[in-house]
Amino acid sequence: MFKIIFFLALAAIAHAQIAVKADLLFTMTGDLKPIKNAVVLCGPDGKIQTVGPASQVKIPGGYQILTAKVATPGIIDAHSTVGLSGILNSPKHDQEQLEKSAPIQPELRAIDAYNGRDPLVKWLRDLGVTTVHTGHAPGTLISGQLMVVKTNVPSITSVKDTLIPTSAIAATLGSKGLGKSPGTRAKAIAMLRAEFLKARAHARKIEDAEDDEEKERPAANLKMKTLVDVLNKKTPLLINAQRHQDIAAALRLREEFGFDLILDGAAESYLLLDEIKAAKVPIIIHPTMGRPFGDMENMTFTLATQLHKAGIPFAFQSGYETYVPKTRVVHFEAALAAAYGLPQEVALAACTIHSAKILGLEDKIGSLEKGKHADLALFDGDPLETTTHTTHVIIDGRLVSSTAK
């Protein structure tokens, strides 16, 4: 009976206007430095009303007041498969992240497989992860689409339930993406180039038909349409590439076809810092605690620090792993990067505002500013310490998780 009353009370609080009082507030704006003894007011529209020192922000009557040692914007996982890969780790029940029937399937949509009710999504939400960039996993040449969705969305009944329904197309260069087809690195690049040439020709036929009514418009083709969107820079191509030669191949593809590229993983990117910076390509780096074998045998715990010093934009990800419970926790990965030289505020930025910028969502999420989504994570200590607990999680101004006693 007590539990029922507690959850009813929590539901009522979740719809109330909320004020957050934090001893230390990381707004992730400007120079990224935190504000001491700060207040955030969350409006009834799910947006942030006011942010500032407690001495300058008056909390109106009727607001539910939450307190925290440290508060940050909601954590953003810049690349995950959660919602497609589930907590059971059972191929017959909750493994929808990789379809191996063909090497190139860009038409596969993340929204068609996502399960927001999987316990793994709640587990991440309870730890402060409010937004995930999730979808098809590395493992085939082009495995499918990714999307951006908040972790409080149980079912996607409309594309409007997502922040971005198709945020990137996931591709893989390296041994993980070879298999029987393409088989070798040279064949992989040749197959990708051939598909993009087909897509370019397809787009040209559509343009010709629009200019000349007598010319027949090509038949609808989901694969070609998706690749044309990549060529037209409507959708970026996210290429998982760990070894330096695969990273270099990704840069050459971008140079040839002119699409927007996001490097994923990039374990050996420290060997190509100048080239990556010159290309102005962002990196969603592999989990700091990733296992050093296969294509990642030359990974380093200091990669984030090296990218930061080189001035290359980057964000953290949980990535995809084959172990239970199928996901890492993105700010835990940021914590280890901080232990290896990355400044604390930069580590936090790389799973908040920097992630938002790479995903093109910096006007909505990633920092605590008036008018942006009221997504917050509240902690009883330093978010980058393993002994710290997440006490409250707020998404769109609503309390969605509370472990406070």
MOKADA-V355566 format. One record per run of one state. SS is the DSSP state (alpha for helix, beta for strand, coil for the rest). FROM is the first residue (numbers start at 1). TO is the last residue. If there is no record, write none. Layout:
SS&FROM&TO, SS&FROM&TO
//
This chain:
coil&1&1, alpha&2&14, coil&15&17, beta&18&26, coil&27&34, beta&35&42, coil&43&46, beta&47&53, coil&54&63, beta&64&73, coil&74&74, beta&75&80, coil&81&81, beta&82&82, coil&83&84, beta&85&85, coil&86&94, beta&95&95, coil&96&103, beta&104&104, coil&105&109, alpha&110&112, coil&113&118, alpha&119&126, coil&127&128, beta&129&135, coil&136&141, beta&142&150, coil&151&158, alpha&159&161, coil&162&163, beta&164&173, coil&174&174, alpha&175&177, coil&178&184, alpha&185&211, coil&212&221, alpha&222&231, coil&232&235, beta&236&241, coil&242&243, alpha&244&257, coil&258&260, beta&261&265, coil&266&268, alpha&269&271, coil&272&272, alpha&273&279, coil&280&281, beta&282&285, coil&286&293, alpha&294&296, coil&297&302, alpha&303&310, coil&311&313, beta&314&316, coil&317&318, beta&319&319, coil&320&329, alpha&330&339, coil&340&343, alpha&344&349, coil&350&352, alpha&353&359, coil&360&372, beta&373&373, coil&374&375, beta&376&379, coil&380&389, beta&390&395, coil&396&397, beta&398&402, coil&403&405
//
